[in-house]
Amino acid sequence: MQDPIKSELARLSSRRTFLSKTSLGLGALALGSLLGPQRLLSGEPADGRTGTPHRVPKARRVVYLFQSGGPSQLELFDYKPLLARMHGKDLPESVRKGQRLTGMSAGQSALPLVQSPYAFAQRGKSGAWVSELLPYTAGVADELLFVKSMYTEQINHDPALTFFQTGNQLAGRPSIGSWLSYGLGSANENLPAFIVLVSKNAPQDQPLYARLWGNGFLPSTHQGVQLRSGKDPVLYLNDPEGYSAKDRREMLDALGALNRAQAAEFGDPEVHHRIAQYEMAFRMQTSVPEVTDLSDEPDWVFDLYGPDARNPGTYAANCLLARRLLERDVRFVQLYHQGWDNHNDLPAGISKQCKATDQASAALVKDLKQRGLLDDTLVLWGGEFGRTNYSQGKLTQDNYGRDHHPRCFTMWMAGGGVKPGLSYGETDEFGYNVARNPVHVHDFQATLLHLMGMDHEKLTYTFQGRRFRLTDVAGKVIKDILA
């Protein structure tokens, strides 16, 4: 009986057709086998865009601790004594300057200023102002670079979050991790270059969409892969019941033969990316269980990250897992922790958020440093915007909330080529506008790429007749924060 796979291949492509279409292809296959199987299977153009930095990088990998919802900088990092003196008084129009408000507070007859009830102190040798809500972060203040003058144009969650992650407020563009995967390739052929972790122990006040770690119009091999807590970290990765690894290997070989025949016949480059994804999934059957098994971590490590670190899927456990991924040279690890959208009952909400995230965030910085990884790992912490200096809704003695505020907010960075122990930028005395050294979202993205060895103006991809980039047509590297 004739082999059905051979029959299908013979139908799609004769020997003469194969040789005529691949007259230079056999040499390319030989070269590709020397350069590495992933470059061969990925189907990427050999024009220096993939795997070749534009300059010597300061960082080899990134972990981005995204605090979704908009943490209040006024309760955490941006100490404003004037708000204590003007507590309850209306925000002066001379400060607001007619700037746009959200629909949630635009109708208020008054915008009463609110002082933070939490004590601030200058921490470490750097003297960085950090709130009592973040005692562990305060303990690593000298390792951190605080950027207090971030700003964005997006005033609502989804466009602001999408803008931070993709460089555009509209869905469909590639995410930061996808751009880095496209620009630099993978440093570990058994794990994806871009991995995403989402906290299971966070209030889900604002939704997260998989498009935030999507590849957009880039080849599909560059999309983020979400690792989940529980029995199956990656959905559909395990062999079906009754199948062995040998069965799966034979199935992939047969499928690969058909896909290569299809690629030879129709010239669709996406077929090569499909093959590469199948092969990566096969290797991940071994690599993912190994990296997600925390049983080999000593007790002192769990104590460092906090009690939640023993509970897979929590923010603390994800920070520990992120360190394990970074150790294995995963290029970009993205953590998402929801629940920072404190429109009301802010004191209770932000206290819980800090309790869930503070110790583990600081522990990750400490852990990377003690393992010699912090120097070439860039750690990022921040949300999509900040919060207003006035109360949304009624201000009472014990309770208040804060609305969205894109005009100024704080992020921090550590390691990977940024200056430690520095507070960069400044807001006005009301904490409402940037007063010095403004940093736009595109500037942040350009600087991130620069630290990874990529020129944000050169890292481009042509789609529908236009050359796109992460920073669109804007952005500049903030050289003053570079070590």
Buried (B, 14 or more C-beta within 10 A) or exposed (E): EEEEBEEBBEEBBEEEEBEEEBEEEEEEEEEBEEEBEBBBBBBBEEEEBBBEBBEEBBBBBBBBBBBBBBBBBBBBBBBBEBBEEBBEEBBEEEBBEEEEBBEBBEEBEEBBBBBBEBEBEEBBEBEBBBBBBBBBBBBBBBBBBBBBBBBBBBBBBBBBBBBBBBBBBEBEBBBBBBBBBBBBBBBBBBBBBBBBBBBBBBBEBBEBEEBBBBBBBBBEBBBBBBBBBEEEBBEEBBBEEEEEEEEBEEBBEBBBBBBBBBBBBEEEEEBBBBBBBBBBBBBBBEBBBEBBEBEEBEEEBBEBBBEBBBEBBBBBBBBBBBBBBBBBEBBBBBBBBBBBBBBBEBBEBBEBBBEBBBBBBBBBBBBBBEEEBBBBBBBBBBBBBBBBBBBBBEBEEEBBBBBBBBBBBBBBBBBBBBBBBBBBBBBBEBBBBBBEBBBBBBBBBBBBBBBBBBBBBEBBBEBEEEEBBBBBEBBBBBEEBBE
